[in-house]
Amino acid sequence: MFNSLNDGARRHLKGKRQNASENNTESLRSAVMDHVAYLSNVLSQLRLSARQMTELMAVQESENPEMEHCLDRIHLDINQIYDTMIQVRWAALGQRPSTESGLNIRHETFCEDEKIVSSIKPMVYVVDDNPSVLKALPRLFRSMDYDTESFPSAKQFLQNKPDAHPACVVLDVRMPRMSGLDLQRELGHAHSDLPIIFITGHGDIDMAVQAMKDGAVDFLPKPFDDQDLLDSVERALQHHENIRETNEKLQEAEEHVQRLTPREREVFEHVVKGLLNKQIAYELGTVEKTIKVHRARVMQKMEAESLADLVRMAGRLGIEGPSRAE
């Protein structure tokens, strides 16, 4: 009876501790999310200030390097606060950021006020003719909260027309009819940006070198350690995310630059070269006031919040400004 009472007391105490722990965790999570909301408000204020400063600078009579430097500092602060806010939110949700890239493997999309509008689980495609591999690897990836699809042949994978994002392909080298290297070439011809991780029990140095030259993220000989494969997958997913982000920014910049008139395009090229308004006016044979108007329109049409932002867009477009010979 005494032991029974002791068991009951221990269970009661354990239950109280568990409830207290859950309450503390919930309170901490609530406090962290309140901090995220505060950071979001700070971001909104900084962005508003940056837009106002940009508009003021566009109509000023003369250049103001100190103001431009201040504006660049504000944008740096915006980026740092944004990164902090996302990391704090990851902690509140118990998610694990990547140790190499600083980004989480669960990719989230934010609208301008930083509220989450969608959460996308990364996709890992497995292409292998070995049934045991097709069973084991998807189980491993699902345990890490990835979505996964399996294909017993390269042909079936191509017929599926995979378009998930972010995603990667874990691909066996040697398969009947169409090998993994053949599939890699087919994806290249189709301009696919899916990163590939090769796995093989028959690989050699020449094969690995060729696969890496053709863009493979990694080449793992069987048997491989599960963690090595997971690390490669995470790198591949981050690589895919970076590719898509770069392409989206390039497409956006190309759309924006099409809005410019020929004269605005000339001013754009001179501005990103670092010339002052009066220097641009001299080179284009006009007056400084006209250049200021064109410059303001360039900033507006390109949707650039600062000179540094405009220079980054020019870099994506391959615009370095006119040469002095011009």
Helices and strands as residue ranges (DSSP letters): H 2-58, H 65-93, E 107-110, E 116-120, E 123-127, H 131-143, E 147-151, H 154-160, E 167-172, H 180-189, E 196-200, H 205-213, E 218-221, H 226-257, H 262-271, H 277-284, H 288-302, H 307-317
